[in-house]
């Protein structure tokens, strides 16, 4: 059993590890700066018992010291190993013998070195954890922190001096150092519930930590600094658990350089790489993706301090600077955040105090006149707070002075306490910790941002998250249960000819799932092609059929709009000759003579089976739209009708599908139905199929037809 195949740990599984009552520090030391000394120092605020483990001492830094874990008077809940790599296995065995609940392993030099013997050593830790039932964090881990109990189970310098500010934000990080940078928000008054670093994740990983915090009553929002996961299903399960518990999971995924697409054989494979897979999975699981580390804490803090919007999606902007008001309005528009007009009663109240050179609107420029007294500013703030058009208020803070920001901060805090709506302060000046900032940062209701762009991005995420929190359902199946069996029979037959299936076989599999394809006949030579065209009737297309030629156009292997037997015979001969010149060693099965599809709008549909998250289905406007504009949308397969329609609605070129400038629209329901059926195919055959291209799909008012297809097996 490995971390990538087991179920998530629950809070009860990790309680002794993360919320210990008795802690043992193995390798404790009085040497200044050593991991043992730092860990004991970081436990200074701990409300439970701490035992140092070192045979050289009887006490260490005021803590009782015993020679070994076996000689402890009580079983430890958590054992912190401040020992070198060669000692780790034996110490985990000793912890298990002492009936410990969990172990934190600092030591490095395991699988992260990529050396075979070190990988084996880490594998032994995995086996130890599962054999003994002792939960293991690490190796190569900086440790944990629980601000509720004061347990600083880590070796980070000066942790004890940060004040252990308790709050509703939990941090989960694969990189201990990166997570610690966020935890340092305590220095400016922001409170946290936990800091949980996973390191190499031989046993407990980020998914388990998210699962734990989803059950923790003291955590309202979860930050996850993610490098990657071994098993996408476990990550999705943890994220959905947080969503269902009403806790926003803020995910910052690092390592976003795309490499997986280089090996893609299909067009979809180049569109849907690992980065897109992670972005799609994060969204599908109901988490919130944040690209910038600078935005992570602000976003999490906002979600931790707020509940669901109660007055629609409107926001009010209350400013004392016209320039700042314009900047905020620009960012609201950029993030599609509505700025409703003021109610009449609000405008009437503001006109009493705002001078005529100000602006009573939304955004409102109150001018510096209203700052002359805190009462006047408070009056304007109350007027905005009583306006039922707004679910949130945004207030730019321009200057940082004792007489301005310092004087306004208490008024804002008092106002925030009187309302159920978020008060977001945009600290626009460059004195980041100027007068009043720490009061606003630490307030349980005021939401601080140091960027107008991040403020409105968060507001948009807040509206969307609460609107879409309900679990997404795949919906009723479109395909018959027999579809999978029929498709697998074709796959067994076709795979003997290569990893990439021919267009003919690929379309046969699509047809099993009820996806419309043109009439076609396989012809071995030009004479058979002419006869096939006569049987089909009307204009036809001819395409080379070869398991070794994936991109037929590049090989001169496609001819369109052929009407007479002579045209077909000549075109078939040209195609066969061109294919032989393009790939002399290619296996040629013949040519496919196909019914010409009626004109319509070209759509690209495809599937990429991601290593972590399974099959993803992509849809986009074909031709130049997907090539030049990247107009695509991606979901985890399978999808239902509602999700398929939402995919199409999200495309930049959606207007082309519904009718644009006199052009007829397409049968949207039939196109959504095709997406659903392809997604079911991908999900059913996920153990076999790696990539699918259905390109182009021709959509018109009369229906939808897959004109070409390529299936690539795993």
C-alpha positions in Angstrom: 0.0 0.0 0.0 1.3 3.5 -0.9 0.0 7.0 -0.3 -1.3 7.1 -3.8 -3.7 4.1 -3.3 -5.1 4.5 0.2 -8.1 6.5 1.4 -7.7 9.9 3.0 -6.9 10.1 6.7 -9.6 11.7 8.8 -9.2 14.0 11.7 -9.3 11.1 14.2 -6.4 9.5 12.4 -4.2 12.5 12.8 -5.4 14.1 16.0 -2.6 12.9 18.2 0.0 14.0 15.6 -1.4 17.5 15.0 -3.0 18.2 18.3 -0.8 16.4 20.8 -1.0 16.6 24.6 2.4 14.9 25.1 5.4 15.6 22.8 8.8 14.0 22.7 11.7 15.7 21.0 14.4 13.1 20.0 17.8 14.6 19.6 17.0 17.5 21.8 20.0 19.7 22.4 21.1 22.9 24.0 23.4 23.8 21.1 22.3 27.1 19.8 20.7 26.9 16.4 20.5 23.1 16.3 17.2 21.6 15.2 16.8 20.1 18.7 17.3 23.4 20.4 15.0 25.3 18.0 12.2 22.7 18.4 12.3 23.0 22.2 12.4 26.8 22.0 9.4 26.7 19.6 7.4 24.7 22.1 7.7 27.5 24.7 3.9 28.3 24.4 2.8 24.7 24.4 0.1 24.0 26.9 0.8 20.2 27.1 3.9 18.2 28.2 7.2 18.2 26.5 10.0 15.6 27.0 13.5 16.0 25.7 15.1 12.7 24.6 18.9 12.7 25.1 20.9 10.4 27.4 23.4 13.3 28.2 21.0 15.4 30.2 18.3 15.3 32.9 16.8 18.6 31.9 17.0 20.7 28.8 15.9 24.3 28.4 13.6 23.8 31.4 12.1 20.5 30.1 12.5 17.1 31.6 15.0 14.9 29.7 15.0 11.1 29.5 17.6 8.8 27.8 15.2 7.2 25.3 11.6 6.9 24.1 11.3 3.6 25.9 12.0 5.3 29.2 9.3 7.9 28.9 6.8 7.9 31.8 3.9 8.3 29.4 3.2 7.4 25.8 3.9 10.4 23.5 1.3 11.6 21.1 3.8 13.2 18.8 7.5 12.4 18.4 9.7 14.9 16.6 12.9 13.4 15.2 15.8 15.8 15.2 18.2 13.0 14.1 20.3 12.2 11.1 18.9 10.1 8.2 20.6 6.7 9.2 18.8 6.8 12.6 15.3 7.6 11.4 14.0 4.0 10.8 15.1 2.8 14.2 13.5 5.8 15.9 10.2 5.2 14.1 10.3 1.6 15.4 11.0 3.0 18.9 8.1 5.5 18.6 5.8 2.6 17.6 7.0 0.6 20.6 6.3 3.6 22.8 2.7 3.7 21.4 3.2 7.1 19.8 0.4 8.6 17.6 2.7 10.2 15.0 6.2 11.1 14.1 7.7 14.3 12.4 10.9 13.5 10.4 13.2 16.5 9.7 16.0 14.5 8.1 16.7 15.0 4.4 18.5 12.8 1.9 15.7 10.4 1.0 13.7 10.2 -2.3 14.3 13.9 -3.1 17.9 13.0 -4.0 16.6 10.6 -6.8 19.2 8.1 -5.7 17.9 4.5 -5.8 19.2 3.5 -2.3 17.6 6.7 -0.9 14.3 6.0 -2.6 14.4 2.5 -1.1 15.0 4.0 2.3 11.9 6.2 2.0 9.9 3.2 0.8 10.9 1.5 4.0 9.5 4.4 6.0 6.2 4.0 4.1 6.1 0.4 5.0 6.9 1.2 8.6 4.1 3.7 8.8 1.5 1.3 7.5 2.8 -1.7 9.4 2.9 0.1 12.8 0.0 2.5 12.4 2.2 5.4 13.4 1.5 8.4 11.2 4.7 9.8 9.7 5.2 13.4 8.4 8.2 13.9 6.2 11.0 13.1 5.7 12.6 16.3 4.5 10.1 18.3 6.5 10.3 21.5 8.5 7.5 20.5 10.8 4.1 21.6 12.0 2.4 24.2 14.2 -0.9 24.3 16.1 -1.6 27.8 17.4 -4.5 26.7 19.6 -2.2 24.6 21.8 1.0 26.5 21.1 2.6 23.4 19.7 5.5 24.6 17.6 6.6 21.2 16.2 9.1 22.7 13.8 12.7 23.9 13.6 12.0 27.3 11.9 14.0 30.1 13.5 12.2 32.6 15.7 8.8 30.9 15.4 8.3 31.4 19.1 8.7 35.1 18.8 5.9 35.5 16.2 3.2 35.7 18.9 1.2 32.6 17.9 -1.8 34.6 16.8 -4.8 32.4 16.7 -7.1 32.7 13.7 -9.3 30.9 11.2 -6.8 30.2 8.4 -5.0 26.9 8.0 -1.8 26.5 5.9 -1.0 23.2 4.1 2.3 23.2 2.1 4.5 20.8 0.4 7.3 23.3 0.6 7.9 24.1 4.3 9.8 27.3 3.6 7.2 28.6 1.3 4.4 27.9 3.8 6.4 29.6 6.5 6.5 32.8 4.4 2.7 32.9 4.6 2.7 32.0 8.3 4.8 35.1 8.9 1.6 37.1 8.3 1.3 36.7 12.1 3.9 39.4 12.4 1.3 41.9 11.1 -1.6 40.6 13.1 -3.2 37.9 11.0 -4.2 34.8 12.9 -3.8 31.1 11.9 -5.1 27.8 13.2 -2.4 25.5 11.8 0.8 25.3 9.7 1.2 21.8 8.2 4.2 21.1 6.0 4.3 17.7 4.2 7.8 17.4 3.0 8.4 14.2 1.0 5.0 12.9 2.1 6.0 9.3 2.6 2.8 8.7 4.6 0.8 11.8 5.5 0.5 14.2 2.6 -1.2 17.5 1.6 -4.5 15.7 0.9 -4.6 14.3 4.4 -3.8 17.7 5.9 -6.7 19.2 3.9 -8.9 16.4 5.1 -8.0 17.1 8.7 -8.6 20.9 8.4 -11.9 20.3 6.7 -13.1 18.7 10.0 -11.4 21.3 12.3 -13.9 23.7 13.9 -11.3 26.4 14.3 -10.4 26.5 10.6 -12.6 28.5 8.2 -10.4 28.8 5.1 -7.5 26.6 4.0 -4.4 27.6 2.0 -2.7 24.9 0.0 0.7 25.5 -1.6 0.9 22.7 -4.0 3.7 21.3 -6.1 1.9 18.2 -7.3 0.0 15.2 -6.2 0.6 11.5 -6.7 -3.1 10.6 -6.9 -5.6 13.1 -8.3 -8.6 11.2 -6.9 -7.3 11.7 -3.3 -6.8 15.5 -4.0 -10.2 15.8 -5.5 -11.7 14.0 -2.5 -10.0 16.3 0.0 -10.9 19.4 -1.9 -14.6 18.3 -2.1 -14.6 17.5 1.6 -13.5 21.1 2.3 -16.1 22.5 0.0 -18.9 20.4 1.5 -17.8 21.6 5.0 -18.2 25.2 3.7 -14.5 26.0 3.8 -12.8 27.7 0.9 -9.7 25.9 -0.2 -7.2 28.4 -1.8 -4.8 26.5 -4.0 -1.5 28.1 -5.3 0.0 25.5 -7.7 3.7 26.0 -8.4 5.8 24.4 -11.1 3.6 25.5 -14.0 6.0 25.1 -16.9 4.4 22.8 -19.5 6.3 19.8 -20.5 3.8 17.0 -20.9 2.4 18.3 -24.2 5.7 17.7 -26.0 4.9 14.0 -26.3 1.3 14.6 -27.4 0.3 12.7 -30.6 -3.1 14.4 -30.9 -4.1 18.0 -31.2 -6.0 17.8 -27.9 -2.8 16.5 -26.3 -1.1 19.8 -27.1 -4.1 21.8 -25.7 -4.6 19.9 -22.5 -1.3 19.5 -20.7 -0.7 18.9 -17.0 -1.1 22.6 -16.1 -4.6 22.7 -17.6 -5.4 19.4 -15.9 -4.5 20.9 -12.5 -6.4 24.1 -13.1 -9.5 22.1 -14.3 -9.3 19.7 -11.3 -9.0 22.6 -8.8 -12.0 24.3 -10.3 -14.1 21.1 -10.6 -13.4 20.2 -6.9 -14.8 23.5 -5.8 -11.5 25.0 -4.8 -10.2 28.4 -5.7 -7.0 28.7 -7.8 -4.7 31.6 -7.1 -1.7 32.1 -9.4 0.3 34.5 -7.3 1.7 33.8 -3.9 1.1 37.5 -3.0 -2.6 36.9 -3.3 -2.9 33.7 -1.3 -3.1 35.1 2.2 -5.4 38.0 1.2 -7.8 35.7 -0.5 -7.9 33.2 2.3 -8.3 35.9 4.9 -11.3 37.3 3.0 -13.0 33.9 2.8 -12.2 33.2 6.5 -13.9 36.5 7.6 -17.0 36.4 5.4 -20.1 34.4 4.8 -22.2 34.1 1.7 -23.3 37.2 -0.2 -26.8 38.2 0.9 -27.6 41.1 -1.5 -26.7 39.8 -5.0 -23.3 40.4 -6.7 -23.1 44.2 -6.3 -20.2 46.1 -4.7 -20.0 49.7 -3.5 -16.8 51.7 -3.7 -16.4 54.5 -1.1 -13.3 56.6 -1.7 -11.9 59.9 -0.6 -9.8 60.2 -3.8 -11.2 60.5 -7.3 -8.1 58.7 -8.8 -8.4 55.8 -6.4 -12.1 55.5 -7.2 -11.3 55.3 -10.9 -8.6 52.6 -10.3 -11.1 50.5 -8.3 -13.8 50.9 -10.9 -11.4 49.8 -13.6 -10.5 46.7 -11.6 -14.1 45.9 -10.9 -14.8 46.0 -14.7 -11.8 43.8 -15.4 -13.1 41.2 -13.1 -16.7 41.6 -14.1 -17.8 42.8 -10.6 -21.0 44.8 -10.7 -21.2 48.4 -9.3 -24.9 49.1 -8.9 -26.2 52.7 -8.6 -26.8 54.1 -5.2 -30.3 53.9 -3.7 -32.0 57.2 -3.5 -31.8 57.3 0.3 -28.0 56.8 0.1 -27.5 59.6 -2.4 -29.7 61.9 -0.3 -27.7 61.2 2.8 -24.3 61.7 1.1 -25.4 65.0 -0.5 -25.7 66.4 3.1 -21.9 66.1 3.7 -20.1 65.7 0.3 -19.1 69.0 -1.3 -20.2 69.8 -4.8 -16.8 69.1 -6.2 -17.1 65.5 -5.0 -19.1 62.7 -6.6 -22.1 61.0 -5.1 -22.3 57.9 -7.2 -20.8 54.4 -7.2 -17.8 54.7 -7.1 -18.2 57.7 -4.8 -15.5 60.4 -4.3 -16.2 61.9 -0.9 -13.1 64.1 -1.2 -10.8 64.8 1.7 -13.5 67.1 3.2 -15.3 64.2 4.9 -12.1 63.2 6.7 -12.0 66.4 8.8 -13.9 64.6 11.5 -14.4 60.9 12.2 -18.1 61.5 12.6 -18.5 62.7 9.0 -16.5 59.8 7.6 -18.5 57.4 9.8 -21.8 59.0 8.6 -20.8 58.3 4.9 -19.7 54.8 5.8 -23.0 54.0 7.5 -24.9 55.4 4.5 -23.1 52.9 2.2 -23.6 50.1 4.7 -27.3 50.6 4.7 -27.6 50.5 0.9 -29.3 47.2 0.0 -27.7 47.2 -3.5 -24.3 46.1 -2.1 -23.1 42.7 -0.8 -19.7 44.2 0.0 -18.0 47.6 0.4 -14.5 48.5 -0.9 -12.6 51.5 0.6 -9.3 52.6 -0.8 -6.8 53.8 1.8 -4.7 56.4 0.1 -2.3 57.9 2.7 -0.7 56.3 5.7 -0.4 58.8 8.5 -1.4 58.8 12.2 -3.9 61.6 11.4 -5.4 59.8 8.3 -5.1 56.0 8.2 -4.5 55.8 11.9 -7.6 57.9 12.7 -9.9 56.1 10.2 -9.0 52.6 11.1 -10.9 52.5 14.4 -14.0 54.0 12.6 -13.8 51.2 10.0 -13.4 48.5 12.6 -16.5 49.8 14.5 -18.5 50.0 11.3 -17.5 46.4 10.3 -18.8 45.2 13.6 -22.2 46.7 12.8 -22.7 45.0 9.5 -22.9 41.5 8.1 -21.3 42.6 4.8 -17.5 42.5 4.1 -15.6 45.8 4.4 -12.6 45.5 2.1 -9.9 48.0 2.6 -7.4 48.5 -0.3 -4.2 49.7 1.3 -2.9 51.6 -1.8 0.0 53.5 -0.2 3.5 52.1 -0.2 3.9 52.2 3.6 2.6 48.6 3.9 2.6 48.5 7.7 1.7 52.2 8.3 -0.5 53.5 11.1 -3.8 51.6 11.3 -2.7 48.6 9.1 -2.1 46.2 11.9 -5.5 47.0 13.5 -7.3 46.4 10.2 -5.3 43.2 9.4 -6.1 41.7 12.8 -9.8 42.6 12.8 -12.0 39.6 12.5 -14.3 41.3 10.0 -12.3 43.9 8.1 -10.6 42.4 4.9 -7.3 44.0 3.9 -5.8 44.0 0.4 -2.6 45.7 -0.8 -3.8 45.6 -4.4 -7.0 46.8 -6.0 -6.7 44.1 -8.6 -6.4 41.4 -6.0 -9.3 42.8 -4.1 -11.7 42.6 -7.0 -10.3 39.2 -8.2 -11.2 37.9 -4.7 -14.6 39.5 -4.7 -15.3 37.8 -8.1 -14.0 34.5 -6.7 -16.2 35.0 -3.6 -19.4 35.5 -5.6 -18.6 32.6 -7.9 -17.6 30.2 -5.1 -20.8 30.6 -3.2 -22.9 30.5 -6.3 -21.3 27.2 -7.5 -20.7 25.5 -4.2 -23.3 22.8 -4.8 -21.6 19.5 -5.9 -21.6 19.1 -9.7 -23.5 16.1 -11.0 -22.5 14.3 -14.2 -26.2 13.8 -15.0 -27.9 10.9 -16.6 -25.9 8.8 -19.1 -26.6 9.3 -22.8 -25.1 6.1 -24.0 -26.4 2.6 -23.7 -24.6 0.1 -21.3 -23.7 -2.0 -24.3 -21.7 0.9 -25.8 -18.6 0.1 -23.8 -18.6 -3.6 -24.6 -18.9 -2.9 -28.4 -16.2 -0.2 -28.3 -13.8 -2.5 -26.4 -14.3 -5.2 -29.0 -13.2 -2.8 -31.8 -10.3 -1.7 -29.6 -9.1 -5.2 -29.2 -9.2 -5.7 -33.0 -7.7 -2.4 -33.9 -4.8 -2.2 -31.3 -3.0 -5.0 -33.1 -2.3 -2.5 -35.8 -0.7 0.1 -33.6 -1.1 2.5 -30.7 -2.9 5.1 -32.8 -6.2 3.9 -34.3 -7.1 4.6 -37.9 -9.8 7.2 -38.7 -12.1 4.4 -39.7 -11.7 2.5 -36.4 -11.8 5.7 -34.4 -15.2 6.6 -35.9 -16.5 3.1 -35.4 -15.9 3.6 -31.7 -17.5 7.0 -31.7 -20.6 5.4 -33.4 -20.9 2.9 -30.5 -21.6 5.9 -28.3 -24.2 7.4 -30.6 -21.9 10.1 -32.0 -23.0 10.9 -35.6 -20.3 10.2 -38.3 -20.6 10.5 -42.1 -21.3 7.4 -44.3 -18.0 5.9 -45.4 -16.5 2.9 -47.2 -13.0 1.6 -47.0 -11.5 1.1 -50.5 -8.3 -0.7 -51.2 -7.6 0.9 -54.6 -8.8 3.7 -56.9 -11.3 1.4 -58.7 -12.9 0.4 -55.4 -12.9 4.1 -54.4 -14.9 5.1 -57.5 -17.4 2.3 -56.8 -17.7 3.4 -53.2 -18.4 7.0 -54.2 -21.2 5.8 -56.5 -22.8 3.9 -53.6 -22.6 6.8 -51.2 -23.8 9.4 -53.7 -23.3 13.1 -53.9 -20.0 14.8 -53.3 -17.5 12.8 -51.3 -14.2 13.2 -49.5 -11.3 10.8 -49.8 -8.7 10.3 -47.0 -5.7 8.0 -46.6 -6.1 5.2 -44.1 -2.9 4.2 -42.3 -2.1 3.5 -38.7 1.3 5.1 -39.3 0.1 8.5 -40.7 -1.7 10.4 -38.0 -1.8 13.8 -39.7 -3.3 13.1 -43.1 -3.2 16.6 -44.5 0.6 16.8 -44.1 0.9 13.6 -46.1 -1.3 15.0 -49.0 -3.8 12.4 -47.8 -7.1 14.3 -48.1 -9.2 15.4 -51.1 -12.6 17.1 -50.7 -15.7 17.8 -52.8 -15.3 15.1 -55.4 -18.4 14.4 -57.6 -17.6 12.1 -60.5 -16.2 8.6 -60.6 -13.2 9.9 -62.7 -12.4 12.6 -60.1 -12.6 10.0 -57.3 -10.4 7.5 -59.1 -7.8 10.1 -60.0 -7.8 11.6 -56.4 -7.5 8.1 -54.8 -4.4 7.4 -57.0 -2.8 10.7 -56.1 -3.5 10.2 -52.4 -1.9 6.7 -52.3 1.1 7.9 -54.2 1.6 11.0 -52.0 1.3 8.9 -48.8 4.0 6.5 -50.1 6.3 9.4 -50.8 5.6 11.0 -47.4 6.1 7.8 -45.4 7.6 5.0 -47.6 7.5 2.4 -44.8 4.0 3.2 -43.6 1.3 0.5 -43.7 -1.4 1.6 -46.1 -4.9 0.1 -45.6 -6.4 2.0 -48.5 -8.5 5.1 -48.7 -11.8 6.1 -46.9 -14.5 7.4 -49.2 -16.8 9.5 -47.1 -20.0 11.5 -47.5 -19.2 15.2 -47.5 -20.5 16.9 -44.4 -22.9 19.8 -45.0 -21.4 23.3 -44.3 -21.4 24.5 -40.7 -19.2 25.8 -37.9 -16.1 23.8 -37.1 -15.7 22.6 -33.6 -12.8 20.7 -32.0 -13.6 18.1 -29.4 -11.0 16.0 -27.7 -9.9 14.0 -24.7 -6.6 13.8 -22.8 -6.2 11.1 -20.1 -4.2 12.9 -17.4 -1.8 10.8 -15.2 -3.2 12.3 -12.0 -6.8 13.2 -12.7 -8.0 10.9 -15.4 -9.7 11.8 -18.6 -10.4 15.5 -19.4 -12.7 16.6 -22.2 -11.9 19.7 -24.2 -14.1 21.7 -26.6 -13.2 24.7 -28.7 -14.1 26.6 -31.8 -12.2 25.0 -34.7 -9.8 26.4 -37.2 -8.2 29.7 -36.4 -10.1 30.2 -33.2 -8.5 27.3 -31.4 -5.1 27.7 -33.1 -4.7 31.5 -32.7 -6.9 32.4 -29.8 -6.8 29.3 -27.7 -10.5 29.4 -27.4 -11.0 26.1 -25.5 -12.8 24.9 -22.4 -11.9 21.8 -20.3 -13.8 19.7 -17.8 -13.2 16.4 -16.0 -15.0 13.5 -17.7 -17.8 12.6 -17.6 -20.0 15.6 -17.9 -23.8 16.0 -18.0 -26.0 18.3 -20.1 -25.7 21.3 -17.8 -21.9 21.1 -17.7 -21.7 20.6 -21.4 -23.9 23.7 -22.1 -21.8 25.6 -19.6 -18.6 24.6 -21.5 -20.0 26.0 -24.7 -21.3 29.1 -23.1 -17.8 29.9 -21.7 -16.1 30.0 -25.2 -15.1 33.4 -26.5 -16.8 32.6 -29.8 -20.0 31.4 -28.2 -22.0 34.0 -30.2 -21.0 32.1 -33.4 -22.9 29.1 -32.1 -26.1 31.0 -31.2 -26.2 33.1 -34.4 -24.0 36.2 -35.2 -24.5 39.0 -37.7 -27.2 37.2 -39.6 -25.5 33.8 -39.6 -27.6 30.9 -38.4 -26.7 29.4 -35.1 -26.1 25.7 -34.5 -28.1 23.0 -32.7 -26.6 23.7 -29.3 -28.5 20.8 -27.6 -27.1 18.3 -30.2 -23.6 19.7 -29.7 -23.8 19.4 -25.9 -25.2 15.9 -26.3 -22.1 15.0 -28.4 -19.8 16.4 -25.7 -21.6 14.3 -23.1 -21.3 11.1 -25.2 -17.6 11.6 -25.9 -17.0 12.3 -22.2 -18.7 9.0 -21.3 -16.6 7.2 -23.9 -13.4 8.7 -22.3 -14.5 7.7 -18.8 -15.5 4.2 -19.7 -12.3 3.5 -21.6 -9.9 5.4 -19.4 -7.8 2.3 -18.7 -7.1 2.0 -22.5 -7.4 5.4 -24.2 -4.9 8.1 -23.8 -5.9 10.8 -26.3 -8.9 11.5 -28.6 -9.3 14.0 -31.3 -12.6 14.6 -33.0 -11.6 17.4 -35.4 -13.4 18.8 -37.0 -16.9 18.4 -35.7 -19.3 20.2 -38.1 -22.2 21.8 -36.2 -25.1 23.4 -38.0 -28.8 24.2 -37.3 -29.5 20.7 -38.8 -27.3 18.8 -36.4 -23.8 17.7 -35.5 -21.4 15.3 -37.2 -17.9 14.1 -36.5 -16.0 14.6 -39.8 -12.7 13.1 -38.6 -11.4 11.3 -35.5 -8.2 9.9 -34.0 -8.0 7.7 -30.9 -4.6 7.1 -29.4 -4.3 4.2 -26.9 -2.2 4.3 -23.7 
